């Protein structure tokens, strides 16, 4: 099993219900494509060092997961670029 860490930032103008729905949707994308989520960590709202997509802050989330193949990672990456609620995301492979 390969281990991955995904950090993504959600826009700050989103409502609390939409925020939960966005995070749940991200988790569902990963699990429906064969990944096993080991931890979801909410890091709260933080200020950016520079403006991104006209926002000065955002809600940070960190997901740790395990997967046998890259299918879940590729699908999350593809859908994150399309989703207007996600400002930025980063996928990192964790080495043991």
C-alpha positions in Angstrom: 0.0 0.0 0.0 1.3 3.4 -0.9 0.7 6.2 1.6 -0.3 9.7 0.5 -0.9 13.1 2.2 -3.3 15.6 0.6 -3.5 19.1 1.7 -6.2 21.3 0.2 -7.5 24.9 0.9 -11.2 25.8 0.7 -12.3 29.3 -0.1 -13.1 31.5 3.0 -16.4 32.8 1.7 -18.1 29.4 1.9 -20.8 28.7 4.5 -20.3 26.2 7.2 -22.7 23.7 5.7 -21.1 24.0 2.3 -17.6 23.6 3.9 -18.6 20.3 5.5 -20.2 19.2 2.2 -17.0 20.0 0.3 -14.8 18.1 2.7 -17.2 15.1 2.7 -17.2 15.2 -1.1 -13.4 15.1 -1.2 -13.4 12.1 1.2 -16.0 10.3 -0.9 -14.0 10.8 -4.1 -11.0 9.1 -2.5 -12.9 6.2 -0.9 -15.1 5.4 -3.9 -11.9 5.0 -6.0 -10.3 2.5 -3.6 -8.4 4.6 -1.2 -8.5 4.0 2.6 -8.5 7.3 4.6 -6.5 7.0 7.8 -7.0 10.6 9.1 -8.7 13.8 8.2 -7.4 16.9 10.0 -9.0 20.3 10.0 -6.3 22.9 10.4 -8.7 25.9 10.5 -8.7 29.2 8.7 -5.3 30.8 8.0 -4.0 33.8 6.3 -2.0 33.4 3.1 1.5 34.8 2.5 0.2 36.1 -0.8 -3.2 36.4 -2.5 -4.5 33.3 -4.3 -7.5 33.6 -6.7 -8.4 36.9 -5.0 -8.6 35.4 -1.5 -6.3 36.4 1.4 -7.2 33.4 3.6 -8.7 29.9 3.4 -9.7 26.8 5.4 -6.9 24.2 5.5 -7.5 20.4 5.5 -5.1 17.5 5.6 -6.0 14.0 4.6 -3.8 11.0 5.1 -4.6 7.9 3.1 -3.4 4.6 1.8 -4.0 3.2 -1.7 -2.9 0.3 -3.9 -2.9 2.3 -7.1 -3.0 5.9 -8.3 -6.7 5.9 -9.4 -8.1 7.7 -6.3 -5.2 10.3 -6.4 -5.6 11.0 -10.1 -9.4 11.4 -9.7 -9.1 13.7 -6.7 -6.5 15.8 -8.6 -8.7 16.1 -11.6 -11.8 17.1 -9.7 -10.0 19.5 -7.4 -9.0 21.6 -10.4 -12.6 21.7 -11.5 -14.1 22.5 -8.1 -14.4 26.3 -7.5 -14.5 25.9 -3.7 -11.0 24.5 -3.6 -8.4 27.2 -4.0 -5.3 25.0 -4.0 -4.3 21.4 -3.3 -1.1 19.5 -2.9 -0.7 15.7 -3.1 2.5 14.2 -1.5 3.6 10.6 -1.5 4.7 9.6 2.0 7.8 7.4 2.2 8.1 5.0 5.1 
